[in-house]
Amino acid sequence: MGVRKDGKIDQVEVPSKTDSIEKLLERMGINKDIMGDRAGTSKIKKIRKIKKINK
């Protein structure tokens, strides 16, 4: 989570291999309800796979 200068709180989740996107969205929705007017954006960022370079 991050807090903007205007006081809004943004959520960013990075799912693990065992996380369900639906469950993450549900948890983020609960958090948004708790934050009320201070709730900002909610995003899910997937981990990019890094290509191995053979030397």
Buried (B, 14 or more C-beta within 10 A) or exposed (E): EEEEEEEBBEBEBEBEEEEEEEEBEEBBEEBBEEBEEEBBEBEBEEEEEEEEEEE
